[in-house]
């Protein structure tokens, strides 16, 4: 669907919806990896400090590969398109790697070297598929009113994914197998690989008609001339990329701390006293969070993505304060969905609003990256969505690599150096402080950074209209 006079091309709604499943496919693996601390420490018998260090180093290495794979993507254009091969190859590598992860427990003295190899392979497969979601925004659509539609699908799918995985783990897998055991992880690995593969196939179908040369930017002939040093030029001269990178990376770092498996165990399993309620809570907040998210997307289509991200960041901070006050002044052990008390109502309301606003921030960044790639074509004449998407992933992963390190350091400082807190760990003041820092304090820092960084980001709908008209043909 094209408009030759305005330079706008659009996607059909079903194409946008199916392609959003590519992000779901990699997020399924990401959700599985949030439980990896329990696999490496509990099943493989590695110490908390070693596990935290390994996960941090892995994420740093993971970030370094993103610009390189993005460069390869920008130079690719074959019979099966620019993006679809990366999606299929990446998901296949990830599925193969899960089998290796499971075999680590039988490797004896070689379990640590094999584990490190698994992380490297995981990084390659994840990056292949993950970078496509961001880079392919330019071929999907460049209509400023349609780009937020991807965010709507992505938010709904991610909310369903988060609720589904947390329910499956807390209400099915853990009760069935007893704690985080080897058989539990074996079943989790199979469910992860199968569900992600289905999402990948559907996403490939969704992008198939748009993954063609006529959509590869305004100056596709320059793709072969793209070099890795162009990354430096982008970072030095494209302030919109830098500001959005800063916003996205810090936002995701501190937001994802709230979903860290150890933090969830501390909040629901120890402070509230019932770990199964974590999955039930996510199920209850699903509907209101989704409604809030969709209303925010409607707002983004009317007022622009920048304003939507700014205002949802303010809303998330307010909701976060409500949650903290509920824990500080309420009685968390009264949390129940059979007998609703004051704490349950306040906590539920805070989580519903925070979840809705937070999902907007996590998802709306993706189509905004498409705006940054279009701006780079306008600025330099170079079509490098893969490299720009890779830069975002690089910053994202380098910063979020601190996720496991932060939680691990706080756990060790509280005196839990030999094992992570489990659902059977007794309540203590130290646990409460650590949980509140991770669950409420750090996320607020990420949203405050959003407010600061976005004041220097100027790709508004009006500015993007000017860029489309002035971009080289």
C-alpha positions as CSV (number, residue, x, y, z in Angstrom):
1,X,0.0,0.0,0.0
2,X,1.9,3.1,-1.3
3,X,1.3,6.8,-1.8
4,X,3.7,8.1,-4.4
5,X,3.0,11.8,-3.8
6,X,3.8,11.7,0.0
7,X,6.4,8.9,-0.1
8,X,4.4,6.9,2.4
9,X,4.1,3.1,2.2
10,X,1.9,1.1,4.6
11,X,1.4,-2.5,5.7
12,X,-1.9,-4.3,6.2
13,X,-3.0,-4.8,9.8
14,X,-2.6,-8.5,9.7
15,X,1.0,-8.2,8.4
16,X,1.9,-5.9,11.3
17,X,0.3,-8.2,13.8
18,X,2.0,-11.3,12.5
19,X,5.4,-9.6,12.2
20,X,5.1,-8.5,15.9
21,X,5.3,-12.2,16.7
22,X,9.0,-12.1,15.8
23,X,9.6,-10.0,18.9
24,X,7.4,-12.4,20.9
25,X,9.6,-15.3,19.6
26,X,12.8,-13.9,21.0
27,X,11.0,-12.6,24.2
28,X,10.0,-16.2,24.9
29,X,13.6,-17.1,25.1
30,X,14.3,-13.9,27.1
31,X,11.7,-14.9,29.7
32,X,13.1,-18.4,29.9
33,X,16.6,-16.9,30.5
34,X,15.3,-14.9,33.5
35,X,15.1,-18.3,35.3
36,X,18.7,-19.2,34.2
37,X,20.2,-18.1,37.6
38,X,18.3,-20.9,39.3
39,X,19.4,-23.4,36.6
40,X,23.1,-22.5,36.8
41,X,23.2,-22.2,40.6
42,X,20.6,-24.8,41.7
43,X,20.9,-27.5,39.0
44,X,24.5,-27.0,37.9
45,X,25.7,-26.1,41.4
46,X,27.6,-22.9,40.6
47,X,27.9,-20.1,43.2
48,X,25.8,-16.9,43.2
49,X,28.8,-14.6,42.6
50,X,30.1,-16.8,39.7
51,X,26.6,-17.0,38.1
52,X,26.1,-13.2,38.3
53,X,29.6,-12.6,36.8
54,X,29.0,-15.1,34.0
55,X,25.6,-13.6,33.1
56,X,27.1,-10.1,33.1
57,X,30.0,-11.0,30.9
58,X,27.7,-12.9,28.6
59,X,25.4,-9.9,28.1
60,X,28.4,-7.6,27.4
61,X,29.7,-10.0,24.7
62,X,26.1,-10.3,23.5
63,X,26.0,-6.5,22.9
64,X,29.3,-6.4,21.0
65,X,27.9,-8.7,18.3
66,X,24.9,-6.6,17.5
67,X,26.5,-3.9,15.3
68,X,28.5,-6.6,13.4
69,X,25.4,-8.6,12.6
70,X,23.5,-5.4,11.8
71,X,26.2,-4.5,9.3
72,X,25.9,-8.0,7.7
73,X,22.1,-7.5,7.6
74,X,22.4,-4.1,5.8
75,X,24.6,-5.8,3.1
76,X,22.2,-8.7,2.6
77,X,19.6,-8.9,-0.1
78,X,18.9,-12.2,-1.7
79,X,16.2,-14.5,-3.0
80,X,14.6,-14.8,0.4
81,X,14.9,-11.1,1.3
82,X,17.0,-9.1,3.7
83,X,15.3,-10.1,7.0
84,X,13.6,-13.5,6.7
85,X,16.9,-15.6,6.6
86,X,18.1,-14.0,9.9
87,X,14.8,-14.8,11.5
88,X,14.8,-18.5,10.5
89,X,18.5,-19.1,11.2
90,X,18.4,-17.3,14.5
91,X,15.5,-19.3,15.8
92,X,17.0,-22.6,14.7
93,X,20.3,-21.7,16.5
94,X,18.3,-20.9,19.7
95,X,16.5,-24.2,19.7
96,X,19.7,-26.2,19.2
97,X,21.3,-24.2,22.0
98,X,18.6,-25.2,24.5
99,X,19.5,-28.8,24.0
100,X,23.1,-28.0,24.9
101,X,22.0,-26.1,28.0
102,X,20.2,-29.2,29.2
103,X,23.2,-31.4,28.6
104,X,25.4,-29.2,30.8
105,X,24.2,-31.0,33.9
106,X,25.7,-34.2,32.6
107,X,29.1,-32.7,31.6
108,X,30.8,-33.3,34.9
109,X,34.0,-31.3,35.2
110,X,33.3,-29.7,31.8
111,X,30.0,-28.2,32.8
112,X,31.4,-24.7,33.1
113,X,33.2,-24.6,29.7
114,X,30.1,-26.1,28.0
115,X,27.9,-23.5,29.8
116,X,30.1,-20.7,28.4
117,X,29.8,-22.2,24.9
118,X,26.1,-22.3,25.3
119,X,25.9,-18.6,26.2
120,X,28.0,-17.7,23.2
121,X,25.8,-19.7,20.8
122,X,22.7,-18.3,22.5
123,X,24.0,-14.8,21.9
124,X,24.5,-15.4,18.2
125,X,21.1,-16.9,17.6
126,X,19.3,-14.3,19.7
127,X,21.0,-11.4,18.0
128,X,20.2,-12.8,14.5
129,X,16.5,-12.8,15.2
130,X,16.2,-9.9,17.7
131,X,17.8,-7.3,15.5
132,X,15.3,-8.0,12.7
133,X,12.4,-6.6,14.8
134,X,14.1,-3.2,15.0
135,X,15.7,-3.1,11.5
136,X,12.6,-4.2,9.6
137,X,10.4,-1.4,10.9
138,X,11.5,0.7,7.9
139,X,10.1,-1.9,5.4
140,X,7.0,-2.6,7.3
141,X,5.7,1.0,7.1
142,X,6.9,4.6,7.3
143,X,3.4,6.1,8.0
144,X,3.7,7.9,11.4
145,X,0.1,7.1,12.2
146,X,0.6,3.4,11.5
147,X,4.0,2.8,13.1
148,X,2.4,2.8,16.6
149,X,0.1,0.0,15.5
150,X,3.1,-2.3,15.8
151,X,3.5,-1.2,19.4
152,X,-0.2,-2.1,20.1
153,X,0.3,-5.7,18.9
154,X,3.7,-6.0,20.6
155,X,2.4,-4.8,23.9
156,X,-0.6,-7.1,23.9
157,X,1.5,-10.1,22.9
158,X,4.2,-9.3,25.5
159,X,1.5,-8.9,28.2
160,X,0.0,-12.3,27.2
161,X,3.5,-13.8,27.1
162,X,4.5,-12.5,30.5
163,X,1.3,-13.6,32.1
164,X,1.5,-17.0,30.4
165,X,5.1,-17.7,31.3
166,X,4.7,-16.6,34.9
167,X,1.5,-18.7,35.3
168,X,3.1,-21.7,33.7
169,X,6.2,-21.5,36.0
170,X,4.6,-20.5,39.3
171,X,1.3,-22.5,39.0
172,X,2.2,-25.5,36.9
173,X,6.0,-26.3,36.5
174,X,7.2,-25.5,40.1
175,X,4.3,-27.2,41.8
176,X,4.6,-30.2,39.5
177,X,8.4,-30.7,39.9
178,X,9.0,-29.1,43.3
179,X,11.2,-26.0,43.2
180,X,13.5,-25.2,40.2
181,X,14.7,-28.7,39.4
182,X,16.4,-30.3,36.4
183,X,13.1,-31.9,35.1
184,X,11.3,-28.6,35.5
185,X,13.9,-26.9,33.3
186,X,13.8,-29.7,30.8
187,X,10.0,-29.2,30.3
188,X,10.5,-25.4,30.3
189,X,13.1,-25.7,27.5
190,X,10.8,-27.8,25.3
191,X,7.9,-25.4,25.8
192,X,10.1,-22.4,25.0
193,X,11.6,-23.9,21.7
194,X,8.2,-25.1,20.3
195,X,6.2,-21.9,21.1
196,X,9.0,-19.7,19.8
197,X,9.3,-21.7,16.5
198,X,5.6,-21.3,15.9
199,X,5.8,-17.5,16.4
200,X,8.8,-17.3,14.1
201,X,7.0,-19.0,11.2
202,X,4.0,-16.7,11.5
203,X,6.3,-13.7,11.7
204,X,8.0,-14.7,8.5
205,X,4.6,-15.0,6.8
206,X,3.8,-11.5,8.0
207,X,6.9,-9.8,6.6
208,X,7.2,-11.8,3.4
209,X,5.4,-9.3,1.1
210,X,7.3,-6.3,2.5
211,X,10.8,-7.9,2.6
212,X,11.6,-6.7,-0.9
213,X,14.1,-4.2,-2.5
214,X,11.6,-1.5,-3.2
215,X,11.1,-1.0,0.5
216,X,14.8,-1.0,1.4
217,X,15.0,2.7,2.0
218,X,15.4,5.7,-0.2
219,X,19.0,4.9,-1.2
220,X,19.4,1.1,-1.2
221,X,22.3,1.2,-3.7
222,X,24.5,2.5,-0.9
223,X,24.1,-0.6,1.3
224,X,27.2,-2.3,-0.1
225,X,29.3,0.7,0.9
226,X,28.2,0.6,4.6
227,X,31.2,0.1,6.9
228,X,31.5,-0.6,10.6
229,X,33.0,2.9,11.1
230,X,29.6,4.3,10.2
231,X,28.6,3.4,13.7
232,X,30.9,6.0,15.0
233,X,29.5,8.6,12.7
234,X,25.9,7.8,13.8
235,X,26.9,8.1,17.5
236,X,28.7,11.4,16.9
237,X,26.2,13.2,14.7
238,X,22.8,11.6,15.1
239,X,21.6,12.9,18.5
240,X,18.2,11.3,18.1
241,X,19.7,7.9,18.0
242,X,21.9,8.6,21.1
243,X,19.0,10.1,23.1
244,X,16.7,7.2,22.3
245,X,19.4,4.7,23.0
246,X,19.9,6.2,26.4
247,X,16.2,6.2,27.1
248,X,15.6,2.7,25.9
249,X,18.6,1.1,27.6
250,X,18.1,2.5,31.1
251,X,14.4,2.1,30.9
252,X,14.7,-1.6,30.0
253,X,17.5,-2.2,32.6
254,X,15.6,-1.1,35.6
255,X,12.2,-2.2,34.3
256,X,13.5,-5.7,33.7
257,X,14.9,-5.9,37.3
258,X,11.2,-6.1,38.4
259,X,10.7,-9.3,36.4
260,X,14.0,-10.9,37.5
261,X,13.1,-14.4,38.8
262,X,14.9,-13.8,42.1
263,X,13.1,-10.5,42.7
264,X,9.7,-12.1,42.0
265,X,10.5,-14.8,44.5
266,X,11.4,-12.3,47.1
267,X,8.3,-10.1,46.6
268,X,5.7,-12.8,46.3
269,X,7.3,-15.9,47.7
270,X,8.9,-14.3,50.8
271,X,7.4,-10.9,51.6
272,X,3.8,-11.8,50.5
273,X,4.3,-15.4,51.5
274,X,2.7,-17.1,48.5
275,X,4.8,-17.5,45.3
276,X,1.8,-18.9,43.3
277,X,0.1,-15.5,43.6
278,X,2.7,-14.0,41.3
279,X,1.2,-15.8,38.3
280,X,-2.3,-15.1,39.5
281,X,-1.6,-11.4,39.9
282,X,-0.3,-11.2,36.4
283,X,-3.5,-12.9,35.1
284,X,-5.7,-10.4,37.0
285,X,-3.8,-7.3,35.8
286,X,-3.7,-8.5,32.2
287,X,-7.0,-7.0,31.1
288,X,-6.6,-3.5,32.7
289,X,-3.0,-3.2,31.6
290,X,-3.9,-4.1,28.1
291,X,-6.7,-1.5,28.0
292,X,-4.3,1.2,29.4
293,X,-1.6,0.2,26.8
294,X,-4.1,0.4,23.9
295,X,-5.3,3.8,25.0
296,X,-1.7,5.0,25.1
297,X,-1.1,3.7,21.6
298,X,-4.3,5.6,20.4
299,X,-2.7,8.7,22.1
300,X,0.6,8.1,20.3
301,X,-1.2,7.9,16.9
302,X,-2.8,11.3,17.6
303,X,0.0,13.2,19.3
304,X,3.1,11.3,18.3
305,X,5.3,8.6,19.8
306,X,7.6,11.0,21.7
307,X,4.7,12.6,23.7
308,X,3.3,9.1,24.4
309,X,6.6,7.9,25.8
310,X,7.1,11.0,27.9
311,X,3.6,10.9,29.4
312,X,3.6,7.2,30.1
313,X,6.9,7.6,31.9
314,X,5.3,10.1,34.3
315,X,2.3,7.7,34.7
316,X,4.6,4.8,35.5
317,X,6.4,6.8,38.2
318,X,3.1,7.7,39.8
319,X,1.9,4.0,39.7
320,X,5.3,2.9,41.1
321,X,4.9,5.2,44.1
322,X,1.5,3.7,44.8
323,X,3.0,0.2,44.9
324,X,5.9,1.2,47.2
325,X,3.4,2.9,49.6
326,X,1.3,-0.3,49.6
327,X,4.3,-2.3,50.8
328,X,5.6,0.3,53.2
329,X,2.3,1.0,55.0
330,X,0.2,-2.0,54.2
331,X,0.3,-5.7,55.1
332,X,1.7,-7.7,52.2
333,X,0.8,-11.1,53.8
334,X,-2.9,-10.3,53.3
335,X,-2.5,-10.5,49.5
336,X,-5.4,-12.7,48.4
337,X,-7.7,-13.0,45.4
338,X,-10.4,-14.8,47.4
339,X,-10.7,-12.2,50.2
340,X,-9.8,-8.8,48.7
341,X,-8.4,-6.4,51.4
342,X,-6.9,-2.9,51.2
343,X,-3.4,-4.1,50.3
344,X,-4.6,-6.3,47.5
345,X,-6.7,-3.5,46.0
346,X,-4.0,-0.9,46.1
347,X,-1.3,-3.3,45.0
348,X,-3.5,-4.6,42.2
349,X,-4.3,-1.0,41.0
350,X,-0.7,0.0,41.1
351,X,0.5,-3.0,39.1
352,X,-2.2,-2.6,36.5
353,X,-1.3,1.0,35.8
354,X,2.4,0.4,36.0
355,X,2.2,-2.6,33.7
356,X,0.2,-0.7,31.1
357,X,2.5,2.3,31.1
358,X,5.6,0.2,31.2
359,X,4.6,-2.0,28.3
360,X,4.1,1.2,26.2
361,X,7.6,2.3,27.0
362,X,9.1,-1.1,26.1
363,X,7.2,-1.4,22.8
364,X,7.0,2.0,21.4
365,X,10.8,2.3,21.2
366,X,10.8,-0.2,18.4
367,X,8.9,1.9,15.8
368,X,10.8,5.0,17.0
369,X,14.0,3.2,15.8
370,X,12.4,3.2,12.4
371,X,12.1,7.0,12.6
372,X,15.8,7.2,13.5
373,X,16.7,5.0,10.5
374,X,14.7,7.2,8.2
375,X,16.4,10.3,9.6
376,X,19.8,8.7,8.9
377,X,18.8,8.3,5.2
378,X,17.8,12.0,5.2
379,X,21.1,13.0,6.9
380,X,23.6,10.9,5.0
381,X,21.7,9.1,2.2
382,X,22.7,5.7,3.7
383,X,20.1,3.0,4.4
384,X,21.5,1.3,7.5
385,X,18.5,0.1,9.6
386,X,20.4,-3.1,10.6
387,X,23.3,-1.1,12.0
388,X,21.1,1.4,13.8
389,X,19.0,-1.5,15.2
390,X,22.3,-3.2,16.2
391,X,23.5,0.0,18.0
392,X,20.3,0.0,20.0
393,X,20.7,-3.6,20.9
394,X,24.4,-3.0,21.8
395,X,23.5,-0.2,24.2
396,X,20.5,-2.2,25.4
397,X,22.5,-5.3,26.2
398,X,25.6,-3.6,27.6
399,X,23.4,-1.7,30.1
400,X,21.0,-4.5,30.9
401,X,23.9,-6.8,31.4
402,X,24.0,-5.1,34.8
403,X,20.6,-6.7,35.6
404,X,21.9,-9.9,37.0
405,X,25.0,-8.2,38.5
406,X,22.8,-5.7,40.4
407,X,20.5,-8.3,41.8
408,X,23.3,-10.7,42.6
409,X,25.3,-8.0,44.4
410,X,22.4,-6.9,46.5
411,X,21.6,-10.6,47.4
412,X,25.2,-11.1,48.4
413,X,25.3,-7.9,50.4
414,X,22.2,-9.2,52.3
415,X,24.2,-12.4,53.2
416,X,22.9,-14.8,50.6
417,X,26.2,-15.6,48.9
418,X,25.9,-19.4,48.6
419,X,22.4,-19.5,47.1
420,X,19.7,-17.2,45.8
421,X,16.7,-16.6,48.1
422,X,14.0,-19.3,47.5
423,X,10.3,-19.5,48.3
424,X,11.3,-21.4,51.5
425,X,13.7,-18.6,52.7
426,X,12.5,-16.9,55.9
427,X,11.4,-13.2,55.7
428,X,14.0,-10.7,56.9
429,X,14.4,-6.9,56.8
430,X,17.3,-7.3,54.4
431,X,15.1,-9.2,52.0
432,X,12.4,-6.5,52.2
433,X,14.9,-3.7,51.5
434,X,16.5,-5.5,48.5
435,X,13.1,-6.4,47.1
436,X,11.8,-2.8,47.3
437,X,15.0,-1.4,45.7
438,X,14.6,-3.8,42.8
439,X,10.9,-3.7,42.5
440,X,10.2,0.0,43.0
441,X,13.3,2.1,43.4
442,X,15.4,1.2,40.3
443,X,12.5,1.3,37.8
444,X,11.7,4.9,38.8
445,X,15.3,5.8,37.9
446,X,14.8,4.5,34.4
447,X,11.6,6.5,33.8
448,X,13.3,9.7,35.1
449,X,16.1,9.2,32.5
450,X,13.3,9.0,29.9
451,X,12.1,12.4,30.8
452,X,15.6,13.9,30.6
453,X,16.7,12.2,27.3
454,X,13.5,12.7,25.3
455,X,13.7,16.5,25.7
456,X,16.6,16.4,23.2
457,X,14.8,13.9,20.9
458,X,13.2,15.9,18.1
459,X,11.6,13.4,15.7
460,X,8.0,14.5,16.1
461,X,5.4,13.6,13.4
462,X,5.8,17.1,11.9
463,X,9.6,16.6,11.7
464,X,9.2,13.2,10.1
465,X,6.9,14.6,7.4
466,X,9.6,17.1,6.5
467,X,12.2,14.4,6.4
468,X,10.1,12.2,4.0
469,X,9.8,15.1,1.6
470,X,13.4,16.0,1.7
471,X,15.0,12.5,1.7
472,X,17.1,11.5,-1.3
473,X,15.2,9.5,-4.0
